[in-house]
């Protein structure tokens, strides 16, 4: 990893992946994919994988990553209760 100045905000920094970092990701990726398949995907039925896909699409559609909020403009923060548990959506 490397750190560079943020061209849009002089107060910040941007982390960048170096060439050696990319090499490590390329080296580790096949092992990671095989492990996820063996320990996760291969344990699920086709129906479970389809449900997981539906769940992932819903989460992605309402994600606040990158400063984007969901369609309501709430950003999802209102679903976390004071005790740190998920509260029902309003």
Phi, psi and omega per residue, in radians:
X1 nan 2.558 3.030
X2 -2.284 2.914 -3.138
X3 -2.254 2.284 3.121
X4 -2.227 2.787 3.068
X5 -1.138 2.547 3.109
X6 -1.403 2.072 -3.107
X7 -1.173 -0.326 -3.123
X8 -1.701 -0.250 -3.095
X9 -2.642 1.797 -3.068
X10 -1.072 -0.301 3.123
X11 -1.357 -0.320 -3.005
X12 -1.882 -3.105 3.096
X13 -2.414 2.732 3.107
X14 -2.080 2.267 3.056
X15 -1.473 2.375 3.130
X16 -2.200 2.568 3.101
X17 -1.537 2.166 -3.132
X18 -1.339 2.967 3.111
X19 -1.070 -0.679 3.106
X20 -1.171 -0.571 3.062
X21 -1.137 -0.766 3.084
X22 -1.077 -0.668 3.114
X23 -1.078 -0.714 3.109
X24 -1.139 -0.707 3.102
X25 -1.109 -0.776 3.121
X26 -1.098 -0.627 3.136
X27 -1.222 -0.733 -3.050
X28 -1.434 -0.412 -3.006
X29 -0.972 -0.855 -3.118
X30 -1.059 -0.682 3.113
X31 -1.162 -0.694 3.130
X32 -1.126 -0.821 -3.128
X33 -1.072 -0.772 3.136
X34 -1.092 -0.712 -3.133
X35 -1.175 -0.763 3.108
X36 -1.084 -0.742 3.125
X37 -1.088 -0.842 -3.071
X38 -1.170 -0.738 -3.026
X39 -1.620 -0.127 -3.054
X40 -2.366 -1.215 -3.012
X41 -1.060 -0.810 -3.085
X42 -1.170 -0.244 3.129
X43 -1.507 -0.202 -3.048
X44 -1.758 2.606 3.031
X45 -1.379 2.923 3.090
X46 -1.027 -0.721 3.137
X47 -1.095 -0.727 3.119
X48 -1.132 -0.684 3.112
X49 -1.136 -0.673 3.103
X50 -1.130 -0.721 3.088
X51 -1.115 -0.753 3.111
X52 -1.033 -0.692 3.086
X53 -1.101 -0.739 3.094
X54 -1.072 -0.770 3.132
X55 -1.086 -0.802 -3.124
X56 -1.074 -0.688 3.113
X57 -1.121 -0.716 3.119
X58 -1.116 -0.797 3.141
X59 -1.112 -0.781 -3.129
X60 -1.111 -0.637 -3.116
X61 -1.209 -0.388 -3.106
X62 -2.022 0.286 -3.082
X63 -1.132 2.530 3.054
X64 -1.795 0.149 3.137
X65 -1.072 2.489 3.124
X66 1.301 0.315 3.098
X67 1.386 0.111 -3.134
X68 -1.584 2.426 3.095
X69 -1.771 2.982 3.089
X70 -1.285 -3.125 -3.059
X71 -1.059 -0.462 -3.133
X72 -1.349 -0.251 -3.077
X73 1.436 0.016 -3.106
X74 -1.317 -0.565 -3.101
X75 1.402 0.044 3.054
X76 1.488 -0.182 -3.069
X77 -1.155 -0.418 -3.088
X78 -1.298 -0.086 3.139
X79 -1.580 0.019 3.136
X80 -1.802 2.094 -3.130
X81 -1.361 2.927 -3.123
X82 -0.997 -0.577 -3.108
X83 -1.431 0.076 3.131
X84 1.507 0.117 3.113
X85 -1.713 2.820 3.102
X86 -1.311 2.336 3.071
X87 -1.780 2.736 3.088
X88 -1.048 2.497 3.088
X89 -1.169 2.520 -3.139
X90 -1.299 nan nan
